[in-house]
Amino acid sequence: MKTGTIRQTVTIRAKPNEVYDALMTTRGHSGFTGAASRISPKVGGTFMAWDGYIEGKNLELIRGKTIVQAWKPAEKNWPRDHYTTVRYELEAIPSGTRLKFTHSGVPAEHVGHLADGWKTHYWAMLKTYLET
């Protein structure tokens, strides 16, 4: 299977711990997406987001700095049991947080719409939630 990698960088006017908590707590994730989620705060713990559309497992967690997850959507034509790797790197900057995002192992036919989805359904909504 041919795969690709999505790389995006976004600046959020909030502290790294606030960004981390929005992504890694059930309350925060549901708060910015408006959808049901269940997020374990522990390495090895599982998560579910977007009313069950996304599921996975936490691989590495450093509060306010790093999140690495095995990630799989309930996507039509997604290879069965294929997990990708999602990595969020949070860096404090004078204006808030620089979030460097990498999504690797994405089946090639899904790269385009998932890249757009991260921008629309994560970064824009996260910014609205934390910056207002």
N, CA, C and O atoms as a printed pandas DataFrame, in Angstrom:
     atom_number atom_name residue_name chain_id  residue_number  x_coord  y_coord  z_coord
0              1         N          MET        A               1    0.848   -1.180    0.000
1              2        CA          MET        A               1    0.000    0.000    0.000
2              3         C          MET        A               1    0.892    1.242    0.000
3              4         O          MET        A               1    1.847    1.342    0.771
4              5         N          LYS        A               2    0.562    2.169   -0.871
5              6        CA          LYS        A               2    1.290    3.426   -0.927
6              7         C          LYS        A               2    0.725    4.367    0.132
7              8         O          LYS        A               2   -0.490    4.525    0.254
8              9         N          THR        A               3    1.628    4.993    0.901
9             10        CA          THR        A               3    1.197    5.907    1.955
10            11         C          THR        A               3    1.860    7.264    1.796
11            12         O          THR        A               3    2.837    7.416    1.063
12            13         N          GLY        A               4    1.316    8.237    2.490
13            14        CA          GLY        A               4    1.872    9.584    2.482
14            15         C          GLY        A               4    1.894   10.155    3.885
15            16         O          GLY        A               4    1.416    9.538    4.838
16            17         N          THR        A               5    2.460   11.351    3.992
17            18        CA          THR        A               5    2.582   12.040    5.271
18            19         C          THR        A               5    2.009   13.438    5.147
19            20         O          THR        A               5    2.261   14.143    4.169
20            21         N          ILE        A               6    1.237   13.831    6.147
21            22        CA          ILE        A               6    0.675   15.179    6.236
22            23         C          ILE        A               6    1.493   15.935    7.271
23            24         O          ILE        A               6    1.674   15.464    8.394
24            25         N          ARG        A               7    1.987   17.109    6.890
25            26        CA          ARG        A               7    2.728   17.970    7.827
26            27         C          ARG        A               7    2.072   19.343    7.832
27            28         O          ARG        A               7    1.888   19.957    6.781
28            29         N          GLN        A               8    1.725   19.814    9.008
29            30        CA          GLN        A               8    1.090   21.123    9.136
30            31         C          GLN        A               8    1.633   21.818   10.381
31            32         O          GLN        A               8    1.997   21.169   11.361
32            33         N          THR        A               9    1.681   23.137   10.327
33            34        CA          THR        A               9    2.084   23.941   11.474
34            35         C          THR        A               9    1.039   25.024   11.671
35            36         O          THR        A               9    0.610   25.672   10.716
36            37         N          VAL        A              10    0.634   25.215   12.921
37            38        CA          VAL        A              10   -0.373   26.212   13.244
38            39         C          VAL        A              10    0.057   26.938   14.522
39            40         O          VAL        A              10    0.657   26.341   15.416
40            41         N          THR        A              11   -0.254   28.215   14.592
41            42        CA          THR        A              11    0.000   28.996   15.796
42            43         C          THR        A              11   -1.330   29.244   16.486
43            44         O          THR        A              11   -2.298   29.674   15.857
44            45         N          ILE        A              12   -1.372   28.967   17.797
45            46        CA          ILE        A              12   -2.586   29.119   18.586
46            47         C          ILE        A              12   -2.275   30.061   19.740
47            48         O          ILE        A              12   -1.287   29.877   20.451
48            49         N          ARG        A              13   -3.116   31.063   19.920
49            50        CA          ARG        A              13   -2.909   32.032   21.003
50            51         C          ARG        A              13   -3.401   31.452   22.332
51            52         O          ARG        A              13   -4.414   31.881   22.884
52            53         N          ALA        A              14   -2.657   30.470   22.823
53            54        CA          ALA        A              14   -2.933   29.822   24.109
54            55         C          ALA        A              14   -1.639   29.151   24.546
55            56         O          ALA        A              14   -0.761   28.883   23.726
56            57         N          LYS        A              15   -1.527   28.884   25.834
57            58        CA          LYS        A              15   -0.331   28.231   26.369
58            59         C          LYS        A              15   -0.289   26.761   25.944
59            60         O          LYS        A              15   -1.336   26.148   25.735
60            61         N          PRO        A              16    0.917   26.191   25.816
61            62        CA          PRO        A              16    1.029   24.784   25.418
62            63         C          PRO        A              16    0.203   23.826   26.283
63            64         O          PRO        A              16   -0.388   22.888   25.748
64            65         N          ASN        A              17    0.147   24.034   27.592
65            66        CA          ASN        A              17   -0.657   23.143   28.438
66            67         C          ASN        A              17   -2.143   23.254   28.127
67            68         O          ASN        A              17   -2.873   22.272   28.255
68            69         N          GLU        A              18   -2.602   24.437   27.720
69            70        CA          GLU        A              18   -4.006   24.611   27.352
70            71         C          GLU        A              18   -4.316   23.877   26.047
71            72         O          GLU        A              18   -5.369   23.254   25.916
72            73         N          VAL        A              19   -3.401   23.952   25.092
73            74        CA          VAL        A              19   -3.580   23.229   23.824
74            75         C          VAL        A              19   -3.568   21.727   24.093
75            76         O          VAL        A              19   -4.416   20.991   23.590
76            77         N          TYR        A              20   -2.606   21.285   24.885
77            78        CA          TYR        A              20   -2.494   19.870   25.232
78            79         C          TYR        A              20   -3.797   19.376   25.882
79            80         O          TYR        A              20   -4.333   18.336   25.499
80            81         N          ASP        A              21   -4.296   20.128   26.862
81            82        CA          ASP        A              21   -5.507   19.711   27.562
82            83         C          ASP        A              21   -6.729   19.682   26.646
83            84         O          ASP        A              21   -7.603   18.831   26.811
84            85         N          ALA        A              22   -6.798   20.590   25.697
85            86        CA          ALA        A              22   -7.912   20.570   24.748
86            87         C          ALA        A              22   -7.866   19.309   23.885
87            88         O          ALA        A              22   -8.904   18.727   23.570
88            89         N          LEU        A              23   -6.673   18.898   23.510
89            90        CA          LEU        A              23   -6.527   17.705   22.680
90            91         C          LEU        A              23   -6.641   16.406   23.477
91            92         O          LEU        A              23   -7.127   15.398   22.964
92            93         N          MET        A              24   -6.184   16.434   24.753
93            94        CA          MET        A              24   -5.995   15.193   25.492
94            95         C          MET        A              24   -6.916   14.988   26.688
95            96         O          MET        A              24   -6.654   14.118   27.519
96            97         N          THR        A              25   -7.978   15.760   26.794
97            98        CA          THR        A              25   -8.984   15.475   27.814
98            99         C          THR        A              25  -10.331   15.303   27.123
99           100         O          THR        A              25  -10.614   15.934   26.105
100          101         N          THR        A              26  -11.140   14.449   27.693
101          102        CA          THR        A              26  -12.474   14.238   27.123
102          103         C          THR        A              26  -13.248   15.546   27.074
103          104         O          THR        A              26  -13.874   15.873   26.067
104          105         N          ARG        A              27  -13.197   16.288   28.172
105          106        CA          ARG        A              27  -13.930   17.561   28.243
106          107         C          ARG        A              27  -13.424   18.564   27.206
107          108         O          ARG        A              27  -14.221   19.195   26.512
108          109         N          GLY        A              28  -12.106   18.713   27.098
109          110        CA          GLY        A              28  -11.533   19.658   26.146
110          111         C          GLY        A              28  -11.814   19.270   24.708
111          112         O          GLY        A              28  -12.226   20.105   23.903
112          113         N          HIS        A              29  -11.592   18.002   24.383
113          114        CA          HIS        A              29  -11.783   17.538   23.004
114          115         C          HIS        A              29  -13.239   17.682   22.584
115          116         O          HIS        A              29  -13.533   18.174   21.494
116          117         N          SER        A              30  -14.151   17.249   23.452
117          118        CA          SER        A              30  -15.574   17.406   23.140
118          119         C          SER        A              30  -15.949   18.880   23.081
119          120         O          SER        A              30  -16.810   19.276   22.296
120          121         N          GLY        A              31  -15.297   19.696   23.918
121          122        CA          GLY        A              31  -15.584   21.125   23.940
122          123         C          GLY        A              31  -15.256   21.823   22.639
123          124         O          GLY        A              31  -16.050   22.629   22.154
124          125         N          PHE        A              32  -14.088   21.528   22.057
125          126        CA          PHE        A              32  -13.748   22.254   20.827
126          127         C          PHE        A              32  -14.344   21.632   19.584
127          128         O          PHE        A              32  -14.543   22.328   18.588
128          129         N          THR        A              33  -14.643   20.313   19.612
129          130        CA          THR        A              33  -15.220   19.690   18.417
130          131         C          THR        A              33  -16.744   19.700   18.423
131          132         O          THR        A              33  -17.377   19.668   17.367
132          133         N          GLY        A              34  -17.331   19.743   19.622
133          134        CA          GLY        A              34  -18.779   19.644   19.708
134          135         C          GLY        A              34  -19.285   18.233   19.493
135          136         O          GLY        A              34  -20.483   18.026   19.299
136          137         N          ALA        A              35  -18.385   17.256   19.524
137          138        CA          ALA        A              35  -18.744   15.854   19.296
138          139         C          ALA        A              35  -18.291   15.013   20.491
139          140         O          ALA        A              35  -17.397   15.408   21.240
140          141         N          ALA        A              36  -18.911   13.868   20.655
141          142        CA          ALA        A              36  -18.555   12.977   21.758
142          143         C          ALA        A              36  -17.124   12.472   21.595
143          144         O          ALA        A              36  -16.673   12.152   20.495
144          145         N          SER        A              37  -16.428   12.413   22.729
145          146        CA          SER        A              37  -15.081   11.844   22.740
146          147         C          SER        A              37  -14.865   11.138   24.072
147          148         O          SER        A              37  -15.601   11.354   25.036
148          149         N          ARG        A              38  -13.858   10.304   24.106
149          150        CA          ARG        A              38  -13.432    9.637   25.324
150          151         C          ARG        A              38  -11.919    9.507   25.196
151          152         O          ARG        A              38  -11.425    8.733   24.376
152          153         N          ILE        A              39  -11.186   10.260   26.003
153          154        CA          ILE        A              39   -9.740   10.350   25.851
154          155         C          ILE        A              39   -9.054    9.857   27.126
155          156         O          ILE        A              39   -9.263   10.436   28.192
156          157         N          SER        A              40   -8.261    8.827   27.043
157          158        CA          SER        A              40   -7.450    8.404   28.178
158          159         C          SER        A              40   -6.244    9.329   28.273
159          160         O          SER        A              40   -5.643    9.657   27.249
160          161         N          PRO        A              41   -5.874    9.760   29.485
161          162        CA          PRO        A              41   -4.715   10.639   29.641
162          163         C          PRO        A              41   -3.396    9.879   29.813
163          164         O          PRO        A              41   -2.374   10.485   30.136
164          165         N          LYS        A              42   -3.411    8.558   29.601
165          166        CA          LYS        A              42   -2.241    7.733   29.890
166          167         C          LYS        A              42   -1.646    7.101   28.643
167          168         O          LYS        A              42   -2.352    6.806   27.679
168          169         N          VAL        A              43   -0.330    6.898   28.678
169          170        CA          VAL        A              43    0.342    6.151   27.622
170          171         C          VAL        A              43   -0.220    4.726   27.647
171          172         O          VAL        A              43   -0.334    4.113   28.707
172          173         N          GLY        A              44   -0.564    4.218   26.481
173          174        CA          GLY        A              44   -1.178    2.901   26.374
174          175         C          GLY        A              44   -2.692    2.949   26.444
175          176         O          GLY        A              44   -3.366    1.975   26.109
176          177         N          GLY        A              45   -3.230    4.088   26.882
177          178        CA          GLY        A              45   -4.680    4.253   26.953
178          179         C          GLY        A              45   -5.271    4.484   25.575
179          180         O          GLY        A              45   -4.562    4.859   24.640
180          181         N          THR        A              46   -6.549    4.263   25.454
181          182        CA          THR        A              46   -7.222    4.419   24.167
182          183         C          THR        A              46   -7.988    5.735   24.122
183          184         O          THR        A              46   -8.200    6.397   25.139
184          185         N          PHE        A              47   -8.389    6.085   22.920
185          186        CA          PHE        A              47   -9.210    7.274   22.738
186          187         C          PHE        A              47  -10.212    7.034   21.627
187          188         O          PHE        A              47  -10.030    6.176   20.763
188          189         N          MET        A              48  -11.287    7.826   21.678
189          190        CA          MET        A              48  -12.316    7.848   20.652
190          191         C          MET        A              48  -12.714    9.308   20.507
191          192         O          MET        A              48  -12.862   10.010   21.507
192          193         N          ALA        A              49  -12.887    9.769   19.288
193          194        CA          ALA        A              49  -13.266   11.156   19.052
194          195         C          ALA        A              49  -14.252   11.234   17.895
195          196         O          ALA        A              49  -14.452   10.283   17.139
196          197         N          TRP        A              50  -14.853   12.408   17.794
197          198        CA          TRP        A              50  -15.802   12.687   16.711
198          199         C          TRP        A              50  -16.909   11.632   16.630
199          200         O          TRP        A              50  -17.171   11.059   15.573
200          201         N          ASP        A              51  -17.553   11.393   17.787
201          202        CA          ASP        A              51  -18.677   10.448   17.846
202          203         C          ASP        A              51  -18.294    9.056   17.357
203          204         O          ASP        A              51  -19.134    8.346   16.804
204          205         N          GLY        A              52  -17.049    8.659   17.550
205          206        CA          GLY        A              52  -16.599    7.329   17.160
206          207         C          GLY        A              52  -15.954    7.251   15.795
207          208         O          GLY        A              52  -15.523    6.173   15.385
208          209         N          TYR        A              53  -15.874    8.360   15.077
209          210        CA          TYR        A              53  -15.245    8.361   13.750
210          211         C          TYR        A              53  -13.745    8.059   13.836
211          212         O          TYR        A              53  -13.174    7.455   12.928
212          213         N          ILE        A              54  -13.109    8.489   14.948
213          214        CA          ILE        A              54  -11.675    8.271   15.133
214          215         C          ILE        A              54  -11.469    7.426   16.387
215          216         O          ILE        A              54  -12.144    7.614   17.399
216          217         N          GLU        A              55  -10.525    6.493   16.300
217          218        CA          GLU        A              55  -10.149    5.707   17.467
218          219         C          GLU        A              55   -8.647    5.474   17.435
219          220         O          GLU        A              55   -8.005    5.602   16.392
220          221         N          GLY        A              56   -8.102    5.134   18.585
221          222        CA          GLY        A              56   -6.680    4.847   18.620
222          223         C          GLY        A              56   -6.142    4.627   20.006
223          224         O          GLY        A              56   -6.876    4.359   20.957
224          225         N          LYS        A              57   -4.816    4.751   20.091
225          226        CA          LYS        A              57   -4.096    4.459   21.331
226          227         C          LYS        A              57   -2.983    5.487   21.510
227          228         O          LYS        A              57   -2.330    5.882   20.544
228          229         N          ASN        A              58   -2.772    5.916   22.753
229          230        CA          ASN        A              58   -1.706    6.864   23.066
230          231         C          ASN        A              58   -0.365    6.134   23.146
231          232         O          ASN        A              58   -0.221    5.165   23.892
232          233         N          LEU        A              59    0.608    6.602   22.377
233          234        CA          LEU        A              59    1.922    5.974   22.344
234          235         C          LEU        A              59    2.957    6.724   23.177
235          236         O          LEU        A              59    3.817    6.110   23.810
236          237         N          GLU        A              60    2.870    8.050   23.175
237          238        CA          GLU        A              60    3.805    8.882   23.932
238          239         C          GLU        A              60    3.083   10.164   24.335
239          240         O          GLU        A              60    2.414   10.791   23.513
240          241         N          LEU        A              61    3.220   10.548   25.593
241          242        CA          LEU        A              61    2.571   11.756   26.093
242          243         C          LEU        A              61    3.510   12.500   27.023
243          244         O          LEU        A              61    3.991   11.944   28.010
244          245         N          ILE        A              62    3.770   13.764   26.702
245          246        CA          ILE        A              62    4.510   14.661   27.577
246          247         C          ILE        A              62    3.676   15.935   27.645
247          248         O          ILE        A              62    3.611   16.700   26.683
248          249         N          ARG        A              63    3.033   16.154   28.803
249          250        CA          ARG        A              63    2.079   17.263   28.925
250          251         C          ARG        A              63    2.707   18.586   28.500
251          252         O          ARG        A              63    3.793   18.956   28.945
252          253         N          GLY        A              64    1.994   19.281   27.633
253          254        CA          GLY        A              64    2.432   20.584   27.156
254          255         C          GLY        A              64    3.512   20.530   26.096
255          256         O          GLY        A              64    3.965   21.574   25.627
256          257         N          LYS        A              65    3.938   19.329   25.706
257          258        CA          LYS        A              65    5.036   19.214   24.736
258          259         C          LYS        A              65    4.751   18.271   23.575
259          260         O          LYS        A              65    4.867   18.669   22.415
260          261         N          THR        A              66    4.379   17.018   23.871
261          262        CA          THR        A              66    4.306   15.996   22.827
262          263         C          THR        A              66    3.121   15.062   23.026
263          264         O          THR        A              66    2.819   14.642   24.144
264          265         N          ILE        A              67    2.455   14.746   21.916
265          266        CA          ILE        A              67    1.412   13.724   21.876
266          267         C          ILE        A              67    1.722   12.861   20.653
267          268         O          ILE        A              67    1.861   13.380   19.546
268          269         N          VAL        A              68    1.829   11.553   20.849
269          270        CA          VAL        A              68    1.983   10.623   19.728
270          271         C          VAL        A              68    0.919    9.544   19.897
271          272         O          VAL        A              68    0.792    8.943   20.963
272          273         N          GLN        A              69    0.157    9.307   18.829
273          274        CA          GLN        A              69   -0.942    8.358   18.886
274          275         C          GLN        A              69   -0.978    7.458   17.662
275          276         O          GLN        A              69   -0.618    7.870   16.560
276          277         N          ALA        A              70   -1.417    6.223   17.874
277          278        CA          ALA        A              70   -1.829    5.358   16.774
278          279         C          ALA        A              70   -3.262    5.765   16.489
279          280         O          ALA        A              70   -4.073    5.838   17.413
280          281         N          TRP        A              71   -3.594    6.029   15.240
281          282        CA          TRP        A              71   -4.834    6.705   14.870
282          283         C          TRP        A              71   -5.482    6.000   13.686
283          284         O          TRP        A              71   -4.812    5.646   12.715
284          285         N          LYS        A              72   -6.809    5.799   13.780
285          286        CA          LYS        A              72   -7.541    5.167   12.678
286          287         C          LYS        A              72   -8.936    5.762   12.591
287          288         O          LYS        A              72   -9.640    5.848   13.597
288          289         N          PRO        A              73   -9.350    6.181   11.373
289          290        CA          PRO        A              73  -10.718    6.668   11.207
290          291         C          PRO        A              73  -11.649    5.547   10.730
291          292         O          PRO        A              73  -11.200    4.540   10.182
292          293         N          ALA        A              74  -12.929    5.740   10.946
293          294        CA          ALA        A              74  -13.944    4.851   10.387
294          295         C          ALA        A              74  -14.252    5.383    8.993
295          296         O          ALA        A              74  -15.346    5.882    8.733
296          297         N          GLU        A              75  -13.293    5.270    8.122
297          298        CA          GLU        A              75  -13.343    5.863    6.789
298          299         C          GLU        A              75  -13.667    4.789    5.753
299          300         O          GLU        A              75  -13.136    3.680    5.802
300          301         N          LYS        A              76  -14.539    5.136    4.824
301          302        CA          LYS        A              76  -14.850    4.223    3.721
302          303         C          LYS        A              76  -13.556    3.917    2.961
303          304         O          LYS        A              76  -12.760    4.821    2.707
304          305         N          ASN        A              77  -13.349    2.698    2.611
305          306        CA          ASN        A              77  -12.168    2.248    1.868
306          307         C          ASN        A              77  -10.868    2.357    2.664
307          308         O          ASN        A              77   -9.790    2.335    2.071
308          309         N          TRP        A              78  -10.942    2.475    3.999
309          310        CA          TRP        A              78   -9.727    2.494    4.819
310          311         C          TRP        A              78   -9.263    1.055    4.984
311          312         O          TRP        A              78  -10.084    0.183    5.270
312          313         N          PRO        A              79   -7.976    0.779    4.814
313          314        CA          PRO        A              79   -7.493   -0.599    4.974
314          315         C          PRO        A              79   -7.807   -1.141    6.376
315          316         O          PRO        A              79   -7.544   -0.478    7.380
316          317         N          ARG        A              80   -8.352   -2.310    6.427
317          318        CA          ARG        A              80   -8.756   -2.925    7.698
318          319         C          ARG        A              80   -7.575   -3.028    8.662
319          320         O          ARG        A              80   -6.493   -3.483    8.293
320          321         N          ASP        A              81   -7.800   -2.603    9.883
321          322        CA          ASP        A              81   -6.796   -2.666   10.953
322          323         C          ASP        A              81   -5.529   -1.865   10.676
323          324         O          ASP        A              81   -4.486   -2.133   11.273
324          325         N          HIS        A              82   -5.607   -0.887    9.780
325          326        CA          HIS        A              82   -4.434   -0.047    9.498
326          327         C          HIS        A              82   -4.477    1.210   10.360
327          328         O          HIS        A              82   -5.377    2.041   10.238
328          329         N          TYR        A              83   -3.478    1.325   11.235
329          330        CA          TYR        A              83   -3.336    2.515   12.072
330          331         C          TYR        A              83   -2.218    3.381   11.521
331          332         O          TYR        A              83   -1.192    2.879   11.062
332          333         N          THR        A              84   -2.431    4.681   11.572
333          334        CA          THR        A              84   -1.418    5.648   11.186
334          335         C          THR        A              84   -0.809    6.223   12.464
335          336         O          THR        A              84   -1.261    5.913   13.566
336          337         N          THR        A              85    0.213    7.059   12.315
337          338        CA          THR        A              85    0.822    7.701   13.469
338          339         C          THR        A              85    0.594    9.198   13.387
339          340         O          THR        A              85    0.921    9.839   12.388
340          341         N          VAL        A              86    0.021    9.749   14.464
341          342        CA          VAL        A              86   -0.224   11.172   14.576
342          343         C          VAL        A              86    0.712   11.714   15.651
343          344         O          VAL        A              86    0.792   11.163   16.749
344          345         N          ARG        A              87    1.420   12.798   15.329
345          346        CA          ARG        A              87    2.350   13.417   16.285
346          347         C          ARG        A              87    2.080   14.910   16.356
347          348         O          ARG        A              87    2.092   15.606   15.340
348          349         N          TYR        A              88    1.834   15.396   17.573
349          350        CA          TYR        A              88    1.675   16.819   17.840
350          351         C          TYR        A              88    2.894   17.246   18.663
351          352         O          TYR        A              88    3.186   16.642   19.696
352          353         N          GLU        A              89    3.597   18.274   18.217
353          354        CA          GLU        A              89    4.700   18.846   18.987
354          355         C          GLU        A              89    4.319   20.277   19.322
355          356         O          GLU        A              89    4.052   21.081   18.428
356          357         N          LEU        A              90    4.293   20.596   20.613
357          358        CA          LEU        A              90    3.870   21.906   21.094
358          359         C          LEU        A              90    5.079   22.686   21.585
359          360         O          LEU        A              90    5.885   22.183   22.368
360          361         N          GLU        A              91    5.191   23.916   21.114
361          362        CA          GLU        A              91    6.324   24.771   21.492
362          363         C          GLU        A              91    5.799   26.132   21.918
363          364         O          GLU        A              91    5.038   26.777   21.196
364          365         N          ALA        A              92    6.223   26.559   23.110
365          366        CA          ALA        A              92    5.839   27.895   23.588
366          367         C          ALA        A              92    6.559   28.950   22.757
367          368         O          ALA        A              92    7.770   28.883   22.552
368          369         N          ILE        A              93    5.792   29.914   22.290
369          370        CA          ILE        A              93    6.337   31.063   21.564
370          371         C          ILE        A              93    5.695   32.317   22.163
371          372         O          ILE        A              93    4.695   32.205   22.871
372          373         N          PRO        A              94    6.242   33.504   21.898
373          374        CA          PRO        A              94    5.672   34.721   22.516
374          375         C          PRO        A              94    4.170   34.901   22.285
375          376         O          PRO        A              94    3.477   35.420   23.160
376          377         N          SER        A              95    3.659   34.487   21.136
377          378        CA          SER        A              95    2.233   34.676   20.842
378          379         C          SER        A              95    1.362   33.507   21.294
379          380         O          SER        A              95    0.151   33.528   21.073
380          381         N          GLY        A              96    1.951   32.481   21.926
381          382        CA          GLY        A              96    1.157   31.343   22.392
382          383         C          GLY        A              96    1.873   30.025   22.186
383          384         O          GLY        A              96    2.870   29.736   22.849
384          385         N          THR        A              97    1.356   29.222   21.258
385          386        CA          THR        A              97    1.904   27.886   20.998
386          387         C          THR        A              97    2.063   27.667   19.503
387          388         O          THR        A              97    1.158   27.947   18.717
388          389         N          ARG        A              98    3.222   27.165   19.130
389          390        CA          ARG        A              98    3.404   26.672   17.759
390          391         C          ARG        A              98    3.184   25.163   17.833
391          392         O          ARG        A              98    3.893   24.451   18.544
392          393         N          LEU        A              99    2.188   24.695   17.086
393          394        CA          LEU        A              99    1.867   23.280   17.032
394          395         C          LEU        A              99    2.378   22.743   15.701
395          396         O          LEU        A              99    1.919   23.150   14.634
396          397         N          LYS        A             100    3.337   21.822   15.780
397          398        CA          LYS        A             100    3.835   21.144   14.586
398          399         C          LYS        A             100    3.190   19.765   14.568
399          400         O          LYS        A             100    3.282   19.001   15.529
400          401         N          PHE        A             101    2.543   19.470   13.466
401          402        CA          PHE        A             101    1.730   18.266   13.344
402          403         C          PHE        A             101    2.252   17.390   12.217
403          404         O          PHE        A             101    2.548   17.881   11.127
404          405         N          THR        A             102    2.365   16.090   12.481
405          406        CA          THR        A             102    2.755   15.120   11.462
406          407         C          THR        A             102    1.808   13.928   11.544
407          408         O          THR        A             102    1.597   13.363   12.616
408          409         N          HIS        A             103    1.249   13.559   10.416
409          410        CA          HIS        A             103    0.365   12.391   10.326
410          411         C          HIS        A             103    0.975   11.471    9.264
411          412         O          HIS        A             103    0.886   11.744    8.067
412          413         N          SER        A             104    1.587   10.391    9.715
413          414        CA          SER        A             104    2.318    9.519    8.786
414          415         C          SER        A             104    1.644    8.161    8.613
415          416         O          SER        A             104    0.868    7.719    9.460
416          417         N          GLY        A             105    1.958    7.517    7.504
417          418        CA          GLY        A             105    1.383    6.221    7.179
418          419         C          GLY        A             105   -0.031    6.304    6.645
419          420         O          GLY        A             105   -0.772    5.323    6.689
420          421         N          VAL        A             106   -0.413    7.468    6.139
421          422        CA          VAL        A             106   -1.774    7.686    5.629
422          423         C          VAL        A             106   -1.887    7.066    4.230
423          424         O          VAL        A             106   -1.090    7.395    3.351
424          425         N          PRO        A             107   -2.859    6.178    4.010
425          426        CA          PRO        A             107   -3.052    5.647    2.663
426          427         C          PRO        A             107   -3.144    6.796    1.653
427          428         O          PRO        A             107   -3.862    7.770    1.876
428          429         N          ALA        A             108   -2.423    6.673    0.562
429          430        CA          ALA        A             108   -2.268    7.759   -0.411
430          431         C          ALA        A             108   -3.595    8.378   -0.844
431          432         O          ALA        A             108   -3.683    9.596   -1.003
432          433         N          GLU        A             109   -4.624    7.560   -1.035
433          434        CA          GLU        A             109   -5.901    8.099   -1.515
434          435         C          GLU        A             109   -6.635    8.930   -0.462
435          436         O          GLU        A             109   -7.628    9.582   -0.781
436          437         N          HIS        A             110   -6.164    8.918    0.783
437          438        CA          HIS        A             110   -6.814    9.670    1.858
438          439         C          HIS        A             110   -6.038   10.920    2.283
439          440         O          HIS        A             110   -6.537   11.708    3.086
440          441         N          VAL        A             111   -4.840   11.109    1.763
441          442        CA          VAL        A             111   -3.998   12.222    2.197
442          443         C          VAL        A             111   -4.683   13.576    1.975
443          444         O          VAL        A             111   -4.717   14.398    2.890
444          445         N          GLY        A             112   -5.214   13.817    0.807
445          446        CA          GLY        A             112   -5.792   15.122    0.479
446          447         C          GLY        A             112   -6.950   15.519    1.367
447          448         O          GLY        A             112   -6.940   16.607    1.943
448          449         N          HIS        A             113   -7.948   14.660    1.489
449          450        CA          HIS        A             113   -9.115   15.045    2.276
450          451         C          HIS        A             113   -8.810   15.059    3.771
451          452         O          HIS        A             113   -9.409   15.847    4.502
452          453         N          LEU        A             114   -7.893   14.207    4.251
453          454        CA          LEU        A             114   -7.532   14.272    5.668
454          455         C          LEU        A             114   -6.728   15.529    5.970
455          456         O          LEU        A             114   -6.895   16.124    7.034
456          457         N          ALA        A             115   -5.864   15.939    5.060
457          458        CA          ALA        A             115   -5.110   17.185    5.259
458          459         C          ALA        A             115   -6.079   18.360    5.394
459          460         O          ALA        A             115   -5.908   19.211    6.266
460          461         N          ASP        A             116   -7.083   18.403    4.540
461          462        CA          ASP        A             116   -8.101   19.453    4.637
462          463         C          ASP        A             116   -8.903   19.319    5.933
463          464         O          ASP        A             116   -9.236   20.319    6.569
464          465         N          GLY        A             117   -9.211   18.082    6.317
465          466        CA          GLY        A             117   -9.983   17.834    7.522
466          467         C          GLY        A             117   -9.276   18.306    8.783
467          468         O          GLY        A             117   -9.915   18.853    9.681
468          469         N          TRP        A             118   -7.958   18.100    8.862
469          470        CA          TRP        A             118   -7.212   18.584   10.025
470          471         C          TRP        A             118   -7.321   20.106   10.126
471          472         O          TRP        A             118   -7.501   20.649   11.216
472          473         N          LYS        A             119   -7.213   20.782    8.998
473          474        CA          LYS        A             119   -7.295   22.244    9.020
474          475         C          LYS        A             119   -8.682   22.721    9.446
475          476         O          LYS        A             119   -8.805   23.616   10.283
476          477         N          THR        A             120   -9.715   22.130    8.875
477          478        CA          THR        A             120  -11.085   22.558    9.120
478          479         C          THR        A             120  -11.636   22.079   10.460
479          480         O          THR        A             120  -12.239   22.853   11.203
480          481         N          HIS        A             121  -11.424   20.795   10.764
481          482        CA          HIS        A             121  -12.073   20.183   11.919
482          483         C          HIS        A             121  -11.205   20.114   13.170
483          484         O          HIS        A             121  -11.668   19.703   14.234
484          485         N          TYR        A             122   -9.957   20.515   13.037
485          486        CA          TYR        A             122   -9.108   20.578   14.224
486          487         C          TYR        A             122   -8.559   21.983   14.434
487          488         O          TYR        A             122   -8.932   22.648   15.401
488          489         N          TRP        A             123   -7.696   22.441   13.562
489          490        CA          TRP        A             123   -6.996   23.706   13.828
490          491         C          TRP        A             123   -7.950   24.894   13.921
491          492         O          TRP        A             123   -7.849   25.686   14.857
492          493         N          ALA        A             124   -8.861   25.032   12.983
493          494        CA          ALA        A             124   -9.795   26.170   13.023
494          495         C          ALA        A             124  -10.673   26.104   14.272
495          496         O          ALA        A             124  -10.886   27.120   14.934
496          497         N          MET        A             125  -11.177   24.930   14.594
497          498        CA          MET        A             125  -12.057   24.778   15.753
498          499         C          MET        A             125  -11.285   24.928   17.068
499          500         O          MET        A             125  -11.802   25.493   18.032
500          501         N          LEU        A             126  -10.066   24.428   17.103
501          502        CA          LEU        A             126   -9.218   24.551   18.297
502          503         C          LEU        A             126   -8.888   26.018   18.551
503          504         O          LEU        A             126   -8.926   26.480   19.692
504          505         N          LYS        A             127   -8.565   26.745   17.491
505          506        CA          LYS        A             127   -8.268   28.170   17.629
506          507         C          LYS        A             127   -9.496   28.928   18.145
507          508         O          LYS        A             127   -9.380   29.760   19.045
508          509         N          THR        A             128  -10.643   28.648   17.589
509          510        CA          THR        A             128  -11.867   29.308   18.051
510          511         C          THR        A             128  -12.121   29.005   19.519
511          512         O          THR        A             128  -12.449   29.909   20.286
512          513         N          TYR        A             129  -11.977   27.768   19.914
513          514        CA          TYR        A             129  -12.222   27.339   21.283
514          515         C          TYR        A             129  -11.260   27.994   22.275
515          516         O          TYR        A             129  -11.687   28.438   23.341
516          517         N          LEU        A             130   -9.973   28.061   21.940
517          518        CA          LEU        A             130   -8.976   28.554   22.876
518          519         C          LEU        A             130   -8.717   30.058   22.788
519          520         O          LEU        A             130   -8.241   30.663   23.748
520          521         N          GLU        A             131   -9.026   30.655   21.654
521          522        CA          GLU        A             131   -8.671   32.062   21.467
522          523         C          GLU        A             131   -9.828   33.022   21.720
523          524         O          GLU        A             131   -9.628   34.236   21.683
524          525         N          THR        A             132  -11.018   32.519   21.974
525          526        CA          THR        A             132  -12.151   33.428   22.196
526          527         C          THR        A             132  -12.624   33.400   23.642
527          528         O          THR        A             132  -13.568   34.106   23.997
